[in-house]
């Protein structure tokens, strides 16, 4: 098991290195000149040359990548080109805003999705199972921005129950924060519950087809007890992977939701940085999203290994 965990960790680190290369290369290939975008069209050649030297743009791409990557390893995310402030000071408050919204959605979505998925497996073929699957399919198929606009139309425009914009500020009360972020939370919950519920149902039903489950039924055990005590524990490994994948969506896939509701999170931070062509901020935000994605997937793999007896005891598998 230890070897498999080390392999997953090594693969994750290699993935992050490759992602950093792609992020740097992608921002370097963007059209236009950073110095020109900062100084404007009326800049003189002398001022452009001085700014390029100050920003290190005259160095080769390999040297600039190594300098950038070395700074990240030492916790230096660079300096914003728009306001000349450290990127870390601008990024981390937005990061914690995104994490707060993701946690708000996850606390509701994950338990709800697991309960619904297990219930659908326990009562497969019933009206409840069919209805839950139809609703999940609809919510999973609709784009986030469309769901967001529907919620704004109903809860903000027609009823006025909730604000259409998720405006937050330092020092606001917890109740005010919950009310301001409820609509983006609902969008995230609808999409996440649909995916986790359907995968949980499929995974548990796959275990229900095993011979030992049939033996449990032949012993007279009730359907609900078989699902909870025998099927679900043996399906926990794949379910953990599904939950981890959707957690990455809650954090790294929240860009559209934050843009719709004008939420002051990392996704909107990245969108604003792209519009201003602030490359250090774009690169830093992209690397944070990538690190979260890779980290959660590594954690899911490690938990799946730890929860799988065949991977914990390879000799038993061979026997």
C-alpha positions as CSV (number, residue, x, y, z in Angstrom):
1,X,0.0,0.0,0.0
2,X,2.8,2.4,0.8
3,X,4.3,1.9,-2.6
4,X,1.0,2.7,-4.3
5,X,0.6,5.9,-2.2
6,X,4.1,7.0,-3.1
7,X,3.4,6.4,-6.7
8,X,0.2,8.6,-6.5
9,X,2.1,11.4,-4.8
10,X,4.9,11.3,-7.4
11,X,2.4,11.3,-10.2
12,X,0.6,14.3,-8.6
13,X,3.9,16.3,-8.4
14,X,4.8,15.5,-12.0
15,X,1.3,16.6,-13.0
16,X,1.7,19.9,-11.2
17,X,5.0,20.5,-12.9
18,X,3.4,19.8,-16.4
19,X,0.5,22.1,-15.5
20,X,2.9,24.9,-14.5
21,X,4.6,24.6,-17.9
22,X,1.2,24.7,-19.7
23,X,0.0,27.7,-17.7
24,X,3.2,29.6,-18.3
25,X,3.3,28.7,-22.0
26,X,-0.5,29.5,-22.4
27,X,-0.1,33.0,-20.9
28,X,3.0,33.7,-22.9
29,X,1.2,32.8,-26.2
30,X,-1.5,35.4,-25.5
31,X,-1.5,38.1,-28.3
32,X,-0.2,41.5,-27.6
33,X,2.5,43.0,-25.4
34,X,2.2,43.3,-21.7
35,X,4.3,46.5,-21.5
36,X,2.2,48.1,-24.2
37,X,-1.0,47.2,-22.5
38,X,0.2,48.7,-19.2
39,X,1.6,52.0,-20.7
40,X,-1.0,52.4,-23.4
41,X,-0.8,53.3,-27.1
42,X,1.0,56.6,-26.5
43,X,4.0,55.1,-24.8
44,X,7.4,56.0,-26.2
45,X,9.9,53.3,-27.3
46,X,12.2,54.3,-24.4
47,X,9.5,53.8,-21.8
48,X,8.5,50.5,-23.3
49,X,12.0,49.3,-23.3
50,X,12.5,50.4,-19.7
51,X,9.3,48.6,-18.5
52,X,10.2,45.4,-20.4
53,X,13.6,45.4,-18.6
54,X,11.9,46.1,-15.3
55,X,9.4,43.2,-15.8
56,X,12.1,40.8,-17.0
57,X,10.5,40.4,-20.4
58,X,13.8,40.7,-22.2
59,X,14.9,37.4,-20.8
60,X,14.3,34.1,-22.7
61,X,11.1,32.1,-22.0
62,X,13.0,29.3,-20.2
63,X,14.7,31.7,-17.9
64,X,11.5,33.5,-17.1
65,X,9.7,30.2,-16.4
66,X,12.4,29.0,-14.1
67,X,12.3,32.4,-12.2
68,X,8.5,32.2,-12.0
69,X,8.5,28.6,-10.8
70,X,11.2,29.2,-8.3
71,X,9.3,32.1,-6.9
72,X,6.2,29.9,-6.5
73,X,8.3,27.3,-4.6
74,X,9.4,30.0,-2.2
75,X,5.8,31.4,-1.8
76,X,6.3,34.3,-4.1
77,X,3.5,34.5,-6.6
78,X,4.8,37.6,-8.2
79,X,3.6,41.2,-8.5
80,X,0.4,42.4,-10.1
81,X,1.0,44.3,-13.3
82,X,-2.1,46.4,-12.9
83,X,-1.4,47.9,-9.4
84,X,2.1,46.8,-8.6
85,X,1.0,45.0,-5.4
86,X,2.1,41.4,-4.4
87,X,-0.3,38.9,-6.0
88,X,-0.5,36.8,-2.8
89,X,-2.0,39.7,-0.9
90,X,-4.7,40.1,-3.5
91,X,-5.3,36.4,-4.2
92,X,-5.6,34.8,-0.7
93,X,-8.7,36.8,0.5
94,X,-10.5,35.8,-2.7
95,X,-9.3,32.2,-2.3
96,X,-10.8,32.0,1.2
97,X,-14.1,33.5,-0.2
98,X,-14.2,30.7,-2.7
99,X,-13.4,28.1,-0.1
100,X,-16.2,29.4,2.1
101,X,-18.8,29.2,-0.7
102,X,-17.6,25.7,-1.6
103,X,-17.8,24.6,2.0
104,X,-21.3,26.0,2.3
105,X,-22.4,24.0,-0.7
106,X,-20.5,20.9,0.2
107,X,-22.0,20.7,3.7
108,X,-25.4,20.5,2.2
109,X,-24.7,18.7,-1.1
110,X,-22.6,15.7,-0.1
111,X,-24.8,14.3,2.7
112,X,-27.9,14.9,0.7
113,X,-26.5,13.3,-2.4
114,X,-25.3,10.2,-0.5
115,X,-28.6,9.7,1.2
116,X,-30.5,10.1,-2.0
117,X,-28.2,7.8,-4.0
118,X,-28.3,5.0,-1.3
119,X,-32.1,5.4,-1.1
120,X,-32.5,5.2,-4.9
121,X,-30.4,2.0,-4.8
122,X,-32.5,0.5,-1.9
123,X,-35.8,1.3,-3.7
124,X,-34.7,0.8,-7.3
125,X,-37.5,0.8,-9.8
126,X,-39.8,2.7,-7.5
127,X,-41.5,6.0,-8.3
128,X,-39.0,7.7,-5.9
129,X,-36.1,6.2,-7.8
130,X,-37.4,7.2,-11.2
131,X,-38.4,10.7,-10.1
132,X,-35.1,11.4,-8.4
133,X,-33.1,10.2,-11.5
134,X,-35.2,12.4,-13.8
135,X,-34.7,15.5,-11.7
136,X,-31.0,14.7,-11.3
137,X,-30.6,14.3,-15.1
138,X,-32.3,17.6,-15.7
139,X,-30.2,19.6,-13.2
140,X,-27.0,17.9,-14.4
141,X,-27.8,18.8,-18.0
142,X,-28.6,22.5,-17.5
143,X,-25.6,24.9,-17.6
144,X,-24.7,26.6,-14.4
145,X,-25.4,30.1,-15.8
146,X,-28.9,29.0,-17.0
147,X,-29.7,27.6,-13.5
148,X,-28.4,30.8,-12.0
149,X,-30.5,33.0,-14.2
150,X,-33.6,30.9,-13.4
151,X,-33.0,31.2,-9.7
152,X,-32.4,35.0,-9.9
153,X,-35.7,35.3,-11.9
154,X,-37.7,33.5,-9.3
155,X,-36.1,34.3,-6.0
156,X,-34.9,37.8,-6.7
157,X,-37.1,39.4,-9.5
158,X,-40.5,37.8,-8.8
159,X,-40.5,37.1,-5.1
160,X,-37.6,39.2,-3.8
161,X,-36.7,36.6,-1.2
162,X,-33.0,36.6,-1.9
163,X,-30.5,39.1,-3.4
164,X,-29.5,38.6,-7.0
165,X,-25.9,39.6,-6.4
166,X,-23.7,37.8,-3.8
167,X,-22.1,41.0,-2.4
168,X,-19.9,40.3,0.6
169,X,-17.6,42.5,2.6
170,X,-15.3,42.3,5.6
171,X,-17.1,42.4,8.9
172,X,-20.6,41.4,7.6
173,X,-22.7,39.2,9.8
174,X,-22.8,35.4,9.3
175,X,-26.6,35.5,8.7
176,X,-26.1,38.3,6.1
177,X,-23.3,36.2,4.4
178,X,-25.5,33.1,4.3
179,X,-28.4,35.1,2.7
180,X,-26.1,36.8,0.2
181,X,-24.5,33.5,-0.9
182,X,-27.6,31.3,-0.9
183,X,-28.4,31.5,-4.6
184,X,-24.8,30.6,-5.8
185,X,-24.9,27.8,-3.2
186,X,-28.1,26.4,-4.6
187,X,-26.7,26.3,-8.1
188,X,-23.6,24.4,-6.9
189,X,-25.7,22.1,-4.8
190,X,-28.1,21.2,-7.7
191,X,-25.3,20.3,-10.0
192,X,-23.2,18.5,-7.4
193,X,-26.1,16.5,-5.9
194,X,-27.2,15.3,-9.3
195,X,-23.7,13.9,-10.1
196,X,-22.9,12.3,-6.8
197,X,-26.4,10.9,-6.3
198,X,-26.4,9.1,-9.7
199,X,-22.9,7.8,-9.3
200,X,-23.6,6.6,-5.7
201,X,-26.7,4.8,-6.9
202,X,-24.8,3.1,-9.8
203,X,-21.9,2.1,-7.6
204,X,-24.2,0.6,-4.8
205,X,-26.3,-1.2,-7.4
206,X,-23.1,-2.7,-8.9
207,X,-22.2,-4.1,-5.5
208,X,-25.8,-5.4,-5.1
209,X,-25.3,-7.8,-8.0
210,X,-22.5,-9.6,-6.2
211,X,-23.1,-13.2,-4.9
212,X,-22.7,-12.4,-1.2
213,X,-25.5,-9.9,-1.5
214,X,-27.8,-12.6,-2.8
215,X,-26.7,-14.8,0.1
216,X,-27.7,-12.1,2.5
217,X,-31.2,-11.9,0.9
218,X,-31.5,-15.7,1.1
219,X,-30.9,-15.4,4.8
220,X,-34.0,-13.3,5.1
221,X,-32.3,-9.9,5.6
222,X,-34.4,-6.9,4.7
223,X,-33.5,-4.8,1.6
224,X,-32.6,-1.6,3.6
225,X,-30.3,-3.5,6.0
226,X,-28.5,-5.3,3.1
227,X,-27.9,-2.0,1.3
228,X,-26.6,-0.1,4.4
229,X,-24.6,-2.9,6.1
230,X,-23.2,-4.9,3.2
231,X,-23.5,-3.0,-0.1
232,X,-22.6,0.6,0.9
233,X,-19.4,-0.2,2.9
234,X,-18.0,-2.2,-0.1
235,X,-18.9,0.6,-2.5
236,X,-17.2,3.3,-0.4
237,X,-14.0,3.4,-2.5
238,X,-15.6,4.5,-5.8
239,X,-18.0,6.8,-3.9
240,X,-15.0,8.6,-2.3
241,X,-13.6,9.2,-5.8
242,X,-16.9,10.7,-7.0
243,X,-17.1,12.9,-3.9
244,X,-13.5,14.1,-4.4
245,X,-14.1,14.8,-8.1
246,X,-17.2,17.0,-7.2
247,X,-15.3,18.8,-4.5
248,X,-12.8,19.8,-7.1
249,X,-15.7,21.1,-9.2
250,X,-17.0,23.1,-6.2
251,X,-13.7,24.8,-5.8
252,X,-12.1,24.9,-9.3
253,X,-15.3,24.9,-11.4
254,X,-16.9,27.8,-9.6
255,X,-15.7,30.5,-12.1
256,X,-19.0,30.8,-14.0
257,X,-21.1,30.8,-10.8
258,X,-19.0,33.6,-9.2
259,X,-19.3,35.6,-12.4
260,X,-23.1,35.3,-12.6
261,X,-23.7,36.4,-9.0
262,X,-20.8,38.9,-8.9
263,X,-19.2,37.0,-6.0
264,X,-15.9,38.2,-4.8
265,X,-14.1,34.9,-5.1
266,X,-11.1,33.4,-6.9
267,X,-13.0,32.6,-10.0
268,X,-14.0,36.2,-10.5
269,X,-10.5,37.3,-9.5
270,X,-9.2,35.2,-12.5
271,X,-11.8,36.6,-14.9
272,X,-10.9,40.2,-13.9
273,X,-7.2,39.4,-14.3
274,X,-7.7,38.0,-17.8
275,X,-9.7,41.1,-18.8
276,X,-6.9,43.4,-17.5
277,X,-4.2,41.1,-19.0
278,X,-2.5,40.9,-15.6
279,X,-0.5,37.7,-16.4
280,X,1.0,37.1,-12.9
281,X,-2.5,37.2,-11.4
282,X,-3.8,34.8,-14.1
283,X,-0.9,32.4,-13.6
284,X,-1.2,32.4,-9.8
285,X,-5.0,31.8,-9.9
286,X,-4.5,29.0,-12.5
287,X,-1.9,27.3,-10.4
288,X,-4.0,27.5,-7.2
289,X,-7.0,25.9,-9.1
290,X,-4.6,23.2,-10.5
291,X,-3.1,22.5,-7.1
292,X,-6.5,22.1,-5.5
293,X,-7.6,19.8,-8.4
294,X,-4.5,17.6,-8.3
295,X,-4.4,17.6,-4.5
296,X,-8.0,16.4,-4.1
297,X,-7.6,13.8,-6.7
298,X,-4.5,12.5,-5.0
299,X,-6.4,12.4,-1.7
300,X,-9.2,10.5,-3.3
301,X,-6.7,7.9,-4.8
302,X,-5.0,7.5,-1.4
303,X,-8.4,7.1,0.4
304,X,-9.5,4.5,-2.2
305,X,-6.3,2.6,-1.6
306,X,-6.7,2.7,2.1
307,X,-10.4,1.6,1.9
308,X,-9.8,-1.2,-0.6
309,X,-8.7,-4.4,1.2
310,X,-7.3,-5.9,-2.0
311,X,-5.0,-2.9,-2.4
312,X,-4.1,-2.8,1.3
313,X,-3.1,-6.5,1.2
314,X,-1.9,-7.4,-2.3
315,X,-0.9,-10.9,-1.2
316,X,-4.4,-11.7,-0.3
317,X,-5.5,-10.5,-3.7
318,X,-3.0,-12.9,-5.4
319,X,-4.2,-15.7,-3.2
